[in-house]
Amino acid sequence: MRYLLALISFVIIFASSAARADANIYHCEVMSDAYIKSDGSLEVMSDSPRVGQEFTVIKKSGEIVGDVMDSLKNPRIISRGGNGQPYKILWEQKSASKNGIYVDYLSIDNVLGKEEKPFGFFSGSMLLAGICR
């Protein structure tokens, strides 16, 4: 009987700590890859190697783990979500020219109250879209 109680206690503790860990991250999957063409229209890449790739967002720091955006450093969280606002991260990187700058932007629409949260990632003329959980 003691063994059974200890086992049940372990399962409850493990399950609750796993649930807390998931509350601190987003697991995301790329569903679409597109870019803005020179005429202003959007070209969807039907055979993109990015589609199906996954990444993880650490909510507290804004860090990204995964091949899709792993090279982005020094994230700045501009909205933690809530009050009708999505979770938003911005990256700024200097370009080779003196006055140039690259800006990347991730928005995760966590205001819908659903398990699956759509995201958009913009980098120059590239747009990735998908679902985070």
FENNOR-V909123 format. One line per field, one symbol per residue. phi: phi as a letter, one per 40 degrees, with the letter a starting at -180 (. if undefined). A space follows every 10 residues. Layout:
BEGIN
phi->???
END
This chain:
BEGIN
phi->.ccccccccc cccccccccc ccccbbbbbc babaaccccg ccbcccbccc cgcbabbcdc bgcbbiccbc ccbfcbcbac ggfgbccbbb bbbcccccbc abbbabbbcc ccgbccbcbb bbagccbbbi bbb
END
